[in-house]
């Protein structure tokens, strides 16, 4: 295991209200447009499951548990690849965390994912992580276009 924390962290300014950005984070039809064709499936109750399911193939690509749900401001959940080459144990789950901040007429969306230093094959998983930079740009485009 690595000794120091290892997180992906970034933020993107989106020309939309926090409500519009929030809707894109939790609406399965919207998530499929920016998260590799996956619908997010959850009842949005803290402690319950969050699953990222392929819209075309119905395969569950990411599974986890909702840990924070503050509508319009903060969302967090654990994530695990059920198709990965590591055991489905709590110590192999990462946490994805979104914070929405109002910035003038825009929303600043902060995202972090980690701690890769604490999970099996963490350094390798970090290197081959989803391209968050592209996901954030695609999310921004979806929200600003107002697609439905």
PyMOL commands that set and color helices and strands:
alter all, ss='L'
color gray80, all
select helices_A, chain A and resi 18-26+28-34+90-92+116-118+122-127+132-145
alter helices_A, ss='H'
color red, helices_A
select strands_A, chain A and resi 8-14+38-42+49-54+60-70+74-79+94-103+106-114
alter strands_A, ss='S'
color yellow, strands_A
deselect
rebuild
show_as cartoon
